C-alpha cells in the first residue's frame, strides 16, 4: 500500500479534499496539521528542492496579502523563512509519496501515483 503524507491545515478546504481523495480510493494517508505541528525543516527542504520555494507559496491567499508579501521581492531563503513563520501562506495541501511531491490540489498527479505504485 502506498505511503502518502498530507501536510495542511485542518480547516483548509483543499486539504480536506486531498484527504477525501485518498480515502475514497482506500489509501491511508497520514495527515500532519502544520498549525499544530510545524513542518520539519528537512521535510520543507524536500518540497523546495523539487518544486522551488515560489511554488509553495499561495500568492492568492489572504495571509499572503495581509503580510504584504505581494509588494516585497524575496529570495528563496526568505520565502522558506516566511513559510516557517506563518504556515497560512502555504499553497495547500503539500502531499508526499516517497520522493515525489506536489503542492496544491493536483488530482491528476495523485492518480498517476496510484496507477503506477513506487
N, C-alpha and C positions, 0 to 999 in steps of 0.2 A: 504494500500500500504506500502511495507517495506521502512524503512528509512535507506538509505545507505549513508555513508560518505566515500569519497575517498580523501586521503591525498597524494599529489605527487607534481611533477614539471610539468609545462605546456609544457615543451619541452621534456618530457620523453616519449619514445615510449610505455613503459609498462603502464604508467598512462593513456595515450590516449586509449590504448587497453582496459583497465578496464572500462573507461567511455563509450566507444563504446559498450562493452559487456552489460552493464546495459541499455544503450539507445536502443539497438536492441531489448531488452525484455520489452521495455516501462516502465522501472523503473527509476524514477527520482533520480539521485544520486547527492548529494551535493559535490562539488569539492572545496578543500582547497589547494591552491598553497603554499607550505611550504617555498618557497623563498620569497614570498610577505607577508605572514602571518605565522610566525613560529608556529609549533605545540605546543600547550599548555603543560606545564609540567604534569598536571594531565592526559591529553589525552595520552601523550607519556608513562606515567607510566602504563596506562591500557594495552598498547601493550606489554610493558616489562614484566608486571606481567603474562600475558597469554602466551607469546611466548618466553620470555627471551631476554636479550639485544643482544646477539650474533646473533639471528635470524633476527634482524632488520638492521644489517649492511651488505652491499653488498661488500663482500671481493674481487669481481672481477671488481669493478668499478675503473675508472681512479682516482677519487678523493681519494679513499682508498689507492691506490698505491702512489700517489703524496704526500699524507700526511705522508707516511712512516709507516702506521699502520700495515703493514704486518710484520715488524720487531719488533714491540712492543707488549708486553703482557699487556692487560688491564683488570681490573676488571669491572663488570657490571656498576658500577657508573662512571667509566672513559669512557666507551663506550657511556653512556647516555649523558655525558658532551660533548663528541665529536660530537654526533648527533645534540645537540643543537647548537654547534659552526658551523657546516657545514652540511646542510641537504643533500648535494650531496652524502654523504656516506650511506644514507638510501637505503634499499632494497625496491624499489618502485613497485607498489603503496602500501600504507597502507590502508586497507579497513576495515570499521567497520559497523557492523549490530547489533545494540543493544549491548549486551555484547560479541558478537562473533567478532573476528578479524582475519585478515590474513596479511601477509607481502609478497610482491611479487605477481606475476601473478598466481592466483590459481582458475581457472575457475571451476574446479570440486567442490570445496567448495562453491563457489558462486552459482552454480546450485543447490546444496543441500539446501542452504539457501532459495532460491526462490521456491523450490519444497515443502518445509515444513516451511511456514512462522512462525515467532516467536509468 
